[in-house]
Amino acid sequence: MQSTYHEVTVHFLAEFSAAWNRHDLDALMGFMSDNCVFQTAAGPDACGTRHEGTHAVRAAFESAWINFPDAQWLHDRHFVNGNFGVSEWTFTGTAADGSRVEADGVDIFTFKDGKIQLKNVFRKNRPNLPAAKSEC
């Protein structure tokens, strides 16, 4: 049986990024292969934390918005070369304690059959910024 191959483009990665900013979990998972892998920026292993398969990846993606309900990935730029791609971005979000994160990062992707097989995240390690002061 021959599989249909769809070339991954810069537009594909831009749409993936837009789905992150909409917090659209169903759309995100539509970009991922059935046997996808997500490696986070932090965790106990050299690769961060590795999530394998659609259920584990979906739960890990969702945790981004649980931990940072206003999460955004701004100033994105995307590059694709064959079965590999990179997205650059600045992550911003507010943690439960009110502290804020603003840090640059990249996703390094491996594609298979027109979908994301591996999403490997690298983000600058920067102390959280103080909570925004409210104006009365």
Residue frames relative to the residue before (quaternion, step in Angstrom):
aa qw qx qy qz dx dy dz
M 1.0000 0.0000 0.0000 0.0000 0.00 0.00 0.00
Q 0.2747 -0.7708 0.5574 0.1407 3.57 -0.85 1.01
S 0.3028 -0.7524 0.5540 0.1879 3.58 -0.86 0.93
T 0.4508 -0.6613 0.5284 0.2834 3.55 -1.18 0.61
Y 0.1977 -0.7907 0.5727 0.0880 3.56 -0.73 1.08
H 0.0927 -0.7607 0.6413 0.0379 3.53 -0.96 0.95
E 0.4002 -0.7255 0.5080 0.2355 3.56 -0.69 1.11
V 0.3638 -0.7028 0.5708 0.2188 3.53 -1.00 0.88
T 0.1331 -0.8023 0.5813 0.0251 3.55 -0.94 0.99
V 0.6815 -0.4307 0.3851 0.4492 3.54 -1.35 0.05
H 0.6202 0.5444 -0.3396 0.4511 3.60 1.02 -0.77
F 0.5979 0.5644 -0.3409 0.4558 3.61 1.04 -0.78
L 0.7043 0.4476 -0.2670 0.4820 3.59 0.86 -0.96
A 0.6101 0.5361 -0.3529 0.4645 3.61 1.08 -0.63
E 0.6525 0.4975 -0.3077 0.4817 3.60 1.02 -0.76
F 0.6068 0.5392 -0.3380 0.4763 3.59 1.07 -0.74
S 0.6616 0.5020 -0.2935 0.4734 3.57 0.93 -0.91
A 0.6397 0.5234 -0.3229 0.4609 3.59 0.97 -0.83
A 0.6311 0.5257 -0.3325 0.4634 3.61 1.03 -0.74
W 0.6014 0.5403 -0.3566 0.4683 3.62 1.06 -0.67
N 0.7104 0.4677 -0.2651 0.4543 3.57 0.86 -0.96
R 0.6438 0.4741 -0.3171 0.5101 3.60 1.23 -0.38
H 0.3292 -0.7422 0.4952 0.3090 3.58 1.30 -0.34
D 0.3485 0.7552 -0.4604 0.3101 3.55 1.09 0.87
L 0.2200 -0.8358 0.4940 0.0951 3.54 0.17 1.33
D 0.6468 0.5172 -0.3306 0.4525 3.61 0.94 -0.80
A 0.6494 0.5026 -0.3212 0.4717 3.58 0.96 -0.83
L 0.6330 0.5424 -0.3348 0.4392 3.60 0.93 -0.86
M 0.6949 0.4802 -0.2863 0.4522 3.54 0.83 -0.97
G 0.5739 0.5870 -0.3702 0.4348 3.60 1.21 -0.40
F 0.6490 0.5021 -0.3059 0.4829 3.59 1.22 -0.40
M 0.6660 0.5387 -0.2833 0.4312 3.58 1.22 -0.52
S 0.4833 -0.6447 0.5052 0.3092 3.58 -1.12 0.66
D 0.6679 -0.5217 0.3571 0.3926 3.57 -1.25 0.38
N 0.7651 0.2788 -0.1626 0.5571 3.59 1.09 -0.64
C 0.1501 0.8487 -0.4886 0.1356 3.54 1.07 0.88
V 0.1965 -0.7402 0.6343 0.1055 3.49 -1.39 0.44
F 0.0815 -0.7658 0.6373 0.0297 3.54 -1.09 0.87
Q 0.0827 -0.7802 0.6198 0.0166 3.56 -0.75 1.11
T 0.3324 -0.7911 0.4903 0.1527 3.55 -0.54 1.24
A 0.6317 -0.5477 0.4013 0.3741 3.54 -1.32 0.27
A 0.7920 0.1976 -0.0947 0.5698 3.59 1.11 -0.57
G 0.3688 0.7161 -0.5463 0.2294 3.53 -1.23 0.44
P 0.7043 -0.5182 0.3113 0.3721 3.54 -1.30 0.15
D 0.6963 0.4714 -0.2686 0.4699 3.58 1.18 -0.42
A 0.6754 -0.4776 0.3634 0.4285 3.58 -1.25 0.28
C 0.7080 0.4321 -0.2471 0.5009 3.59 1.14 -0.64
G 0.5957 -0.4965 0.3759 0.5073 3.62 1.26 0.03
T 0.6077 -0.4298 0.3829 0.5471 3.53 -0.49 -1.27
R 0.2523 -0.7834 0.5562 0.1149 3.57 -0.82 1.02
H 0.0844 -0.7704 0.6318 0.0106 3.56 -0.84 1.10
E 0.0861 -0.8225 0.5622 -0.0006 3.57 -0.70 1.12
G 0.7830 0.2873 -0.2524 0.4906 3.56 -0.98 0.95
T 0.6652 -0.5674 0.3204 0.3647 3.54 -1.15 0.69
H 0.6567 0.5137 -0.3347 0.4391 3.64 0.91 -0.76
A 0.6820 0.4749 -0.2849 0.4776 3.58 0.91 -0.91
V 0.6563 0.5016 -0.3135 0.4683 3.60 0.95 -0.83
R 0.6319 0.5339 -0.3313 0.4537 3.59 0.94 -0.84
A 0.6682 0.4921 -0.2980 0.4717 3.60 0.89 -0.92
A 0.6581 0.5024 -0.3125 0.4656 3.60 0.96 -0.80
F 0.6248 0.5207 -0.3356 0.4751 3.60 0.99 -0.79
E 0.6694 0.5146 -0.3027 0.4421 3.58 0.85 -0.97
S 0.6153 0.5726 -0.3534 0.4106 3.59 1.03 -0.70
A 0.5363 0.6161 -0.4123 0.4035 3.62 1.15 -0.46
W 0.7305 0.4131 -0.2346 0.4906 3.60 0.94 -0.88
I 0.5674 0.5507 -0.3908 0.4712 3.59 1.20 -0.34
N 0.7203 0.4391 -0.2347 0.4830 3.58 0.96 -0.93
F 0.7834 0.1053 -0.0303 0.6118 3.58 1.15 -0.66
P 0.2057 -0.8414 0.4840 0.1244 3.62 0.28 1.22
D 0.7371 0.3685 -0.2275 0.5188 3.62 1.14 -0.50
A 0.2119 0.8289 -0.4961 0.1482 3.60 1.24 0.41
Q 0.0553 0.7610 -0.6442 0.0537 3.53 -1.12 0.88
W 0.2142 -0.7270 0.6389 0.1316 3.52 -1.24 0.62
L 0.0670 -0.8578 0.5079 -0.0408 3.54 -0.12 1.37
H 0.8184 0.2762 -0.1922 0.4658 3.56 -1.38 0.22
D 0.2247 0.8265 -0.4908 0.1596 3.57 1.07 0.75
R 0.0297 -0.7374 0.6747 0.0099 3.50 -1.29 0.73
H 0.1551 -0.8190 0.5519 0.0221 3.56 -0.97 0.87
F 0.0791 -0.7749 0.6271 0.0038 3.52 -1.16 0.79
V 0.0347 -0.7850 0.6185 0.0017 3.58 -1.02 0.83
N 0.0585 0.7565 -0.6498 0.0449 3.54 -1.09 0.85
G 0.8183 -0.1390 0.0464 0.5558 3.56 -0.20 1.28
N 0.8142 -0.2237 0.1942 0.4993 3.57 -0.76 -1.09
F 0.6606 0.4611 -0.3103 0.5047 3.57 1.25 0.38
G 0.0282 0.8020 -0.5960 0.0279 3.55 -1.11 0.63
V 0.1774 -0.7545 0.6232 0.1043 3.52 -1.34 0.36
S 0.0799 -0.7453 0.6585 0.0674 3.53 -1.15 0.75
E 0.1819 -0.7498 0.6280 0.1020 3.56 -0.96 0.95
W 0.0975 0.7991 -0.5850 0.0981 3.60 -1.05 0.71
T 0.3030 -0.6764 0.6218 0.2530 3.50 -1.40 0.07
F 0.2556 -0.7694 0.5702 0.1324 3.57 -0.64 1.14
T 0.0097 0.7635 -0.6458 0.0025 3.56 -1.05 0.85
G 0.2393 0.7638 -0.5775 0.1608 3.55 -1.09 0.71
T 0.3520 -0.7166 0.5684 0.1989 3.51 -1.31 0.47
A 0.3493 -0.7453 0.5378 0.1823 3.56 -0.78 1.10
A 0.7099 -0.4652 0.3249 0.4172 3.59 -1.29 0.29
D 0.6905 0.4681 -0.2877 0.4704 3.61 1.05 -0.65
G 0.5980 -0.5957 0.3420 0.4130 3.58 1.30 0.09
S 0.5200 0.6173 -0.4337 0.4006 3.59 1.22 -0.22
R 0.3225 -0.7640 0.5385 0.1494 3.53 -1.19 0.65
V 0.2409 -0.7350 0.6174 0.1433 3.52 -1.21 0.67
E 0.1131 0.7294 -0.6722 0.0586 3.51 -1.13 0.81
A 0.2485 0.7754 -0.5301 0.2366 3.57 -0.28 1.26
D 0.4475 -0.6777 0.5207 0.2633 3.54 -1.08 0.79
G 0.0807 0.8023 -0.5892 0.0513 3.53 -1.18 0.57
V 0.2440 -0.7377 0.6052 0.1731 3.51 -1.38 0.01
D 0.2330 -0.6796 0.6683 0.1929 3.49 -1.35 0.43
I 0.1389 -0.7426 0.6481 0.0958 3.55 -1.00 0.83
F 0.1490 -0.8286 0.5394 0.0131 3.54 -0.65 1.19
T 0.1272 -0.6929 0.6975 0.1315 3.47 -1.38 0.50
F 0.1973 -0.7967 0.5654 0.0816 3.57 -0.86 1.01
K 0.0256 -0.7676 0.6402 0.0179 3.53 -1.21 0.61
D 0.8506 -0.0428 -0.0137 0.5238 3.57 -0.81 1.07
G 0.7329 -0.4696 0.2387 0.4306 3.57 0.89 0.96
K 0.6720 0.4278 -0.2953 0.5275 3.59 1.25 0.31
I 0.5491 -0.5862 0.4714 0.3643 3.54 -1.31 0.26
Q 0.2307 -0.7698 0.5874 0.0951 3.55 -0.71 1.17
L 0.7985 0.0532 0.0175 0.5993 3.58 0.95 -0.95
K 0.0623 -0.7342 0.6756 0.0247 3.55 -1.03 0.96
N 0.0231 -0.8085 0.5847 -0.0622 3.55 -0.41 1.30
V 0.1813 -0.8348 0.5175 0.0488 3.60 -0.42 1.26
F 0.0231 -0.7472 0.6642 0.0046 3.52 -1.16 0.83
R 0.0403 0.8035 -0.5897 0.0714 3.59 -0.73 1.07
K 0.5570 -0.5975 0.4600 0.3482 3.56 -1.07 0.78
N 0.3402 -0.7231 0.5697 0.1921 3.54 -1.05 0.86
R 0.1343 0.7955 -0.5646 0.1742 3.54 -0.21 1.32
P 0.5164 -0.6254 0.4619 0.3589 3.63 -0.93 0.71
N 0.5591 -0.5916 0.4596 0.3554 3.57 -1.13 0.68
L 0.4506 -0.6619 0.5355 0.2684 3.53 -1.18 0.68
P 0.5944 -0.5773 0.3934 0.3984 3.63 -1.05 0.52
A 0.6401 -0.5107 0.4117 0.3999 3.53 -1.28 0.46
A 0.5422 -0.6085 0.4711 0.3374 3.55 -1.12 0.71
K 0.4025 -0.6988 0.5365 0.2486 3.55 -1.00 0.82
S 0.3433 -0.7326 0.5492 0.2094 3.54 -0.93 0.91
E 0.3240 -0.7281 0.5751 0.1849 3.53 -1.08 0.81
C 0.2532 -0.7784 0.5574 0.1386 3.59 -0.81 0.97
